[in-house]
């Protein structure tokens, strides 16, 4: 499939999704949100994709929504924003629900919708010169793209409220200290570091990874007993699956398992 505003390539079972409007700080247009949703579906339905990396071309990861689009929409701005969020939210949901782990490689500023897209990923690696800023209320807007769901879970409600209300920019080092991201890497090493991690994950038990994602996301809304029941259902299913059988056999025989990503 051809995309107008992003690129998507599959290499060694890793889907590399690059936001590709570097001349405009990779801000979201309606077309980009459509492309992003289509790419998320492509990754989720392609059995060869067993890990996904999302990054930006140029100096920015993504500077958020295209405010010029909002301004030029005039009285139709509500409809335009609703359509853009429909596609953006479909993409975020698909990345969160797919079995394959999704890594954000934040190569520069992640603001507004770009901030939301990044923190909705399963793992976040950032270059030392990256930064994170909510930015929404600075333009008289409220957050979208899942950030009100994921931010408080990562850093706590007080810190989330601070970032949303003050639009304080977090450096990569601060984001690491707050537990918002997993690691900081030099700009020159970001892609190679994430590539190594993504390829290691792509060689892993993809269905078990999907179960981990489901369990972690459900833990804050389930009771102890309902969460343990979900754990029981998923571990028993994975134990009977192809990769579960291979993993158990390899462990008992002191061998390295060769997972296929199949149930």
CORZI-V401003 format. One record per pair of residues at least 6 apart in sequence whose C-alpha atoms are under 6 Angstrom apart, sorted by the first residue. I is the first residue (numbers start at 1). J is the second residue. D is the distance in Angstrom with one decimal. If there is no record, write none. Layout:
I|J|D  I|J|D
This chain:
3|35|5.9  5|20|5.2  5|32|5.4  6|18|5.5  6|19|4.6  6|20|4.6  7|17|5.7  7|18|5.2  8|16|5.5  8|17|4.6  9|15|5.7  9|16|5.2  13|48|5.3  13|49|4.8  13|50|5.5  13|202|5.8  14|49|5.5  14|51|4.8  14|52|5.4  15|49|5.8  15|52|4.6  16|53|5.0  17|53|6.0  17|54|4.9  18|54|5.9  18|55|5.0  18|56|5.1  19|56|4.6  20|57|5.4  22|57|5.5  22|58|5.0  25|60|5.4  25|62|6.0  25|63|5.7  26|62|4.8  27|62|5.5  27|63|5.2  27|64|5.0  27|65|5.3  27|66|5.4  28|64|5.9  28|65|4.5  28|66|5.5  29|66|5.7  30|84|5.3  33|87|5.3  33|88|5.1  34|87|5.5  37|87|5.6  37|90|5.9  37|91|4.2  40|91|5.4  43|49|5.9  44|98|5.6  50|100|4.8  50|202|4.5  51|100|4.7  51|101|5.0  51|102|6.0  51|198|5.9  51|202|5.0  52|102|4.7  53|102|5.9  53|103|4.8  53|104|5.8  54|104|4.9  55|105|5.0  55|106|5.9  59|108|5.6  60|108|4.3  60|109|5.1  61|106|5.6  61|107|5.5  61|108|5.0  61|109|5.5  61|110|5.4  62|110|5.1  62|114|4.5  63|110|5.6  63|111|4.6  63|114|5.8  64|111|5.2  64|112|4.3  64|113|4.2  64|114|4.8  65|113|5.9  70|77|5.6  89|145|5.7  99|206|5.9  99|207|5.8  99|209|6.0  99|210|3.6  100|206|5.8  102|121|5.5  102|122|5.3  103|121|5.8  103|122|5.9  103|123|4.7  103|124|5.7  104|118|5.6  104|121|6.0  104|124|4.7  105|125|5.1  105|126|5.7  106|126|4.5  107|127|5.4  107|130|5.8  108|130|4.0  109|130|5.3  109|131|4.9  110|132|5.0  111|132|5.9  111|133|4.8  111|134|5.6  112|134|4.9  112|135|5.2  112|136|5.7  113|145|5.9  116|145|5.2  116|146|5.8  116|147|4.6  124|181|4.9  124|182|5.4  125|182|5.8  125|183|5.1  125|184|5.8  126|184|4.9  127|184|5.5  127|185|4.8  127|186|5.2  127|187|4.8  127|190|6.0  128|172|5.8  128|184|5.8  128|185|5.8  128|186|5.4  130|172|5.5  131|170|5.5  131|171|4.5  131|172|5.4  132|169|5.7  132|170|5.0  133|167|5.9  133|169|4.7  134|164|5.7  134|167|5.5  135|167|5.2  136|142|5.5  136|143|5.8  151|160|5.9  152|160|5.2  154|180|5.6  175|181|5.9  204|259|5.7  205|243|6.0  205|259|5.5  205|261|5.0  206|261|4.5  238|244|5.4  241|263|4.6  242|263|5.4  243|259|5.4  247|257|5.5  250|256|5.9  250|257|5.2
